[in-house]
Amino acid sequence: MDMIPLHKLFGAEIAGGVDLTVPLTDTQVADLRSLFDAHGVTVIRHETPLTDEQHIAFSRRFGPLQRMKMLNMFDKSGPRLRYPELVDVGNLDSDGRILPDNDRRRQFNQGNLLWHADVSFDAVRATYSMLSAHVVPPGGADTEYCDLRAAYDALPANMQKSIDGLVAEHSIWHSRALGGLTEVSEAEKATRPPAQHALVHLHPGCGRKSLYLASHASHIVGWPVDEGRALLDELIGFATQQRFVYRHHWRVGDLVIWDNQSTMHRGTPFDDTAHARDMRRTTVLEAA
């Protein structure tokens, strides 16, 4: 497969040699997994988007898939997409219309503009996210990614030593509150209890140490809340310096795969009251 670097530290575009519309061989799966682990962010461009069936079939080759349930409580009209393996990362309702200003799904999705790793709020973490662009608004509605391995490597040695062994608690409701969704019932909160994860881990695929950060991280276990949040804010600020960031400008047909255990990402704002955005994501989970 021909590779084009996207950033001097991480990220690559596959320029040829793989056709995702047909079943992959075991060798292709192993080669792609190695690429995903090495590069952190991998871009595969197509003239037209994969069908939902092709998208899901490709994703399943890399592990079990998350089944969508988070927005069910907010979407009384039913999901827009027919497959529960697809996460709807757009601004459309089940009839294909742009969500109104007062829709809770719009409030919920504001959290996607914060730096995060998908599913860090669950005990079973995500490995790869695979996002397919079906409708791209004017300007592209870019997504930014940062390399948490390079950020860890660049930390002063005394900081690396001080944070090794720390554990952070992650909650979807923490990040959604930061995004403005504060009116959440206790019953709703109970559907997604918090999870705890090491702040620094050895990435199983590439063998490098990496930070594991997200806006979902609410505090450091065993620390006063304010002190833990100050440390998390400091680390996120360090890891999202421009030298660690790749910005992807979307085209219809793009499939972008990122490793949630070595990167964070965030959406960028666009006029989502006037322009449609249809993005569909599968999320591969690590073994329980």
N, C-alpha and C positions, 0 to 999 in steps of 0.2 A: 504494500500500500504506500502510495506517495504521500508524504506529510509536508505541510507548510506550517512553520512556527507562527504562533499568534502573539507571543510575548517572549521576551528574552529569558524569563524564568519558568514559564509554564504555558500550557495551551497549545493545541495543534489542530489544523484542519486536514482531514483526509481528502486528498485531491483526486483520488481514483483508486480502483482496485477492490471496491466492495459495493455490492448491490443489495440493499436492505429489503427489496421487494420480493426476494426469494429466500427460502430457508438457508441458514448459515450452516457450514460444516463445523464440526467440533474444533478443527484447527483454526478456523476463522474466529470462532468465539474466544478461544484461548489467546489468539493474537490481539483481538480487540480489547479483551480484558487487560492485557499487559499495557496497551496504549492508554486506556482510561486511567490505570493506576499511575503510569509514569507522567502523564501530561496534566492530569487534574480536570481539564476542560478539553473536550474533543468536539469539533464541528464537522458535520456531514451535510453537504448541501445537495438539494434535489430541486428539479424544476417545478415539481408539484409536491404537496405534502404526502407523506405516507397515509394510507387508509388507517382507520382506527384498528382494524384487524391486523394489518402489517406491523403497526407500531407496537401493539401488545405482544404479538408473536416474537418479534425481535427482542423486546425487553425481557420476556420470560426466559430467554436463554441464559440470562445472567443472574437469576435467582428469583425467589418468591416476590410477588408484587403486592404493594400496599393496595387495599381496596378502599375506595373513597367513602367516607362517612362524615367527615368533619362538617361539611356545609349542609347536611341533611336537615339539621334543626333550624337552619335559617331559610331554607328554600322550600316553602310550603307548596309550591307549584310542581315540585318534582325536579330531578336533575335534568340538565340539558343534554348531557352525553349518555348514551345507552349502556356503556360498559363501566362497571364500578372500579375497574383498574385504571381508569383515566381521571386525573385530577383536572378540573376545569379552571385554568388560569387565565380567564378572560373577563370581559365585562358585559356578558350577554345573559339574558334570561332564557327560560326553556323554550320560548317562542322565537329566539334569535334577536330580540330587541335589546338595545342598550339599557342597562340597569338604571332605574330612577335614582335620584340623589338620596332618597331616604331609605333605600333598600339596605338591610343589614349585611347582605353579602358584600356590598360595596365597602361598608365599614370594616368588615372582616378582612377583605383583601388589601386594605391599606397597610397591614402588617408586612406585606410582601415588598414594600419599599424600604424596609429595614434590613440591614445585613443579617443573614441567617443561614443555617444549614437545615435542609428539609428533614423533618421528623426527629430532630434532636430531642423533642419533648416526649418521645416514647422510649420505653426500656429497650426495645429492639430498634436499632438505628437504621437509617437509610444508608445504602452504599451509593448507587448511581441514581441520579434523576435524568430523565430523557424527555426533553421538551420539544414539541413539534409545532411549527408555526403555520397556521392555516389562514389567518387574516392578520395582516400587520398594518397598524395605523400610519399615517404620514409621519415621517421622522424616525420610524422604526421602533419606538418604545424600547430602547436599548436595555440590556441586562449587564450588570457589572459583576465580575468575579474577582476574588482575591485568593492568593496562594498562602495557605496557613502553614505549609512546610517551610517555605522560604522565610515567612515572618518569624517562625520559631528559630530558625537558623540565625537570623539577624538580631535576635534579642541579646542583650549583654549576658555574659555567663552567669553573673550573680542573679539575674532575673530568671534565667532558665532553671537554676538550682532551686530558687525559692518557690517556683510554681509547680515543679515536678511533684506529683503525689496529691495535689489538690483536686477536689471534686466539686463540680458545679451542679446546681439543680436547674433543670429546664422545664418551662411550662409554656404551652401555647397561649394561655390567658395572660401571661406577663407581656409577651410581645404584642398581643392584640390590644392590651390596655395602652401600651406605648403608642400604638397606631390610632388610638382614639375610640376603640370599642370597649367601653367601661361598663355598660349595662348588660351584664351576663349573670344569669341566675345560678344558684348553687347546683341545681340539677344539671344545667348545661356544663358547668365546670367539672362535675363528677364524671362526665363522659370522657374526659381527658385529664387524668391525674398527672402530676409532675413525674419526671424521671431524673436520675442522677448519673452523671458521666464524668470520667476523668478529664481534667482540663488539658492535659498533655497525654498523647498516646502514641504508640509505635504503629504506624500505618501498616496493616497486614499485607498490602499489595506491593508497595514500593520499598518498605523497610526503613523509611525515614520517620523521624519524630515530627509530630504535627500538633499544633494547637487544635482544640476542638471548642469552637466558639459559636455563638449565635445570639441574636436578640432575644431568643427564648430563654437564655440563661439568666435567671433572676437573682442568684446569690451563690456564694461559696459556702459549701456545707461546713458547719462548725465555726464560721466567722460571723461577726456582727454584720447585719445585712448591708448597712451603708458602706462598710469597708470592703465587703465582697463585691458590691456593685461598682465601687470606684476602681477596683482592680480589673474587673471585666470591661469597664468602659475604657480604661487605659490600654488594655490589650487589643480590644477591637479597634480603637483609634490607631494603634501602631500597625496592626495587620492590614488596615485599609488605606494606608498611604499609597499614593499613586504608583510608586515603584513596584508594588505588589499586585496591581489591579489591571485586568484586561476587560475592556468594554466591547460587548458584542452588539453589532448593528444587525438587526434581524431582516431576513428576506423570507418571503413566502416559500415554503418547502424546506427550510432549515430544520435539521434535527441537531440539537446541542445536548451532549451528555456531560454531566459534571459529577465529580466525586465529592459527596457530602462529608467525607471523613478527612479531606485534605483542602477543601475550599469553603468559602462562604460566597453568597451572592445576594443581589438585591435588584429589584426592578427600578426603573427610572420613570418619573411622572410624564404623562401626556394628557391631552384633553380627552379624558375618558367619558365625558358627558356628550361629546360630539362624534367621536370616532370609535368604531368597533375594533376590538382586539380578540382574536380567537386563538388561544394557545392551549395545547393539551399535553399533560405530563403523565408519564408513568414513573413509578418510584420503586426501585429495587431495594429489598430489605436484606440485612445481614441474617445469617442463620441464628435462630433463637437459642 
